[in-house]
Amino acid sequence: MKPPIAMPAPEHHTRRRWLGRLTAATAASLAAPWLCAKDAAPLPLPALGSALPLVAAPLLGGGRFEPAQAEGRVLVLYWWASWCPFCAQQSPEMQKLWDAQRGRGLQMLALSIDKKQGDASAYLQKKGYTFPAAWLSPDLARAYPKPDGLPVTVVRGKDGRVLQAEKGQLFPEDVAGLARWL
């Protein structure tokens, strides 16, 4: 009788990918029905290397995000919602990233998909988040269509092309690792 073959343990990265897919699937199942058109296919993540155009966006705390702010800089786009339990775990890590890396040139635009702008504003204020955030109004949603899943994190490089695109909750070390693109 042969001894059983020992299978190697899955790599940490593989487990993260699997957990990310599970998180994204769960988030999608919790998503409010108004988020997607009834017959519309879910949008895929932007392809790595694809150009990611930007438009101006009014910020929830006042002020405005202007595309010129991201020229020649790394920009993190982060789709989130105040009612999303996975966003609630990732957002504090996004705040840490913002605090630690904005001095090195990191730009961020967090896009709330809340149904009401006031819900997003109240949530940011309650949590003390200061990263630049905009409410994804119907007009702004045409310029920044949300890919399938929630939260969604996309890194746009200094050349305006997608460097990384993730759906589902990122672990704290994964969020901190976004700084490698600076």
C-alpha positions, 0 to 999 in steps of 0.5 A: 500500500502506497502512502497518501500523497501530500498535497502542498498547502495553497499559497497565501496569494491563492487563498487571497484570490479565492477569498476575494472571489468569495467576498465579491460574490457575497457582496454582489448578492447583497447589492441593492437591486437599483445598482444594476439595470435589469437586463444589463450584463455586469461590467468587468474590471478594466483590463490591465494596461488599458487607458483609464480616462478621468473626469472632474467630480465634486467631492463630498467634503467640498472641493473638486477632484480634477483630472489634472491632479492625477497627471503623472501620478498614481491614482487609486479609484475605490468604489464603496458603499456605506451599507457594504460590510466588506467596504466597512472593513476595507475603508479604514485601510484605505484611510491609512493608505491615504494618510501614509502615501498622499505626501509621496504623490498618491491620488485617490478618488473613492466613489460612493454608490450609495443611493443618497448622497447624504448617506455617503456624506454622513458615513464619511463624517461619522467614521472620520474618513478624509480621503477624497470621496465623491458620490456616484450620481447618475451623471458621474456613473456614466464617466466612472461605471462601477465594475461588477462586485463591491468594493472595487479597487483600481490603480491607475498608473502615472501614464493613465493606464490600469496597473491593478484591478481588484473586486472584493475586499482587500486584506490590510496588507494588500491595501498597504501594498498598493503603495508599490506603484508609487 
